[in-house]
Amino acid sequence: MPPFHGERMRTYGQVMGNVTKQVINQWKIGQLFCVRSSTQAIAMRVILKAVFGINEGSPCH
């Protein structure tokens, strides 16, 4: 299963890290936030970007 080896997995890792940083940067110090909503947002964005190649705000054609 080549999609789950080597360079491809390193790319997925970078996508996961970048998306996680984007979500975490939205958190405000001293304010409560829902962890479930944050992890769902991370999961959805990673799936859209890594699997489907869709970026947030991209037009769907």
C-alpha positions as MATLAB code, in Angstrom:
seq = 'MPPFHGERMRTYGQVMGNVTKQVINQWKIGQLFCVRSSTQAIAMRVILKAVFGINEGSPCH';
ca = [
       0.000    0.000    0.000;
       2.290    2.801   -1.246;
       0.079    5.680   -0.023;
       0.941    4.657    3.560;
       4.729    4.494    3.271;
       7.754    6.761    3.241;
       7.482   10.220    1.778;
       3.691   10.103    1.559;
       3.399    9.531    5.319;
       5.843   12.376    5.999;
       3.612   14.618    3.894;
       0.522   13.514    5.843;
       2.390   14.289    9.071;
       3.192   17.795    7.861;
      -0.436   18.362    6.873;
      -1.616   17.163   10.301;
       0.869   19.424   12.083;
       0.005   22.485    9.999;
      -3.747   22.021   10.401;
      -3.379   21.449   14.152;
      -1.360   24.662   14.500;
      -4.061   26.579   12.590;
      -6.774   25.325   14.945;
      -4.723   25.864   18.107;
      -3.903   29.434   17.024;
      -7.638   30.198   17.202;
      -7.741   29.391   20.919;
      -7.796   32.419   23.231;
      -5.808   32.421   26.462;
      -8.161   32.430   29.437;
     -11.211   31.390   27.403;
     -12.830   27.987   27.536;
     -13.077   25.979   24.333;
     -14.576   22.677   23.297;
     -11.868   20.092   22.722;
     -14.252   17.887   20.737;
     -15.032   20.707   18.292;
     -11.333   21.434   17.862;
     -10.397   17.801   17.227;
     -13.316   17.403   14.821;
     -12.167   20.481   12.915;
      -8.616   19.110   12.755;
      -9.811   15.718   11.532;
     -12.099   17.185    8.864;
      -9.480   19.612    7.549;
      -6.804   16.908    7.429;
      -9.115   14.554    5.540;
     -10.141   17.238    3.060;
      -6.569   18.373    2.457;
      -4.598   15.110    2.603;
      -7.098   12.743    1.049;
      -9.058   14.943   -1.336;
      -6.597   17.794   -1.913;
      -9.191   20.412   -0.963;
      -8.072   23.529    0.908;
     -10.431   25.515    3.107;
     -12.015   28.257    1.056;
     -11.236   26.516   -2.251;
     -14.035   26.491   -4.777;
     -15.334   23.000   -5.531;
     -15.473   22.155   -9.214;
];
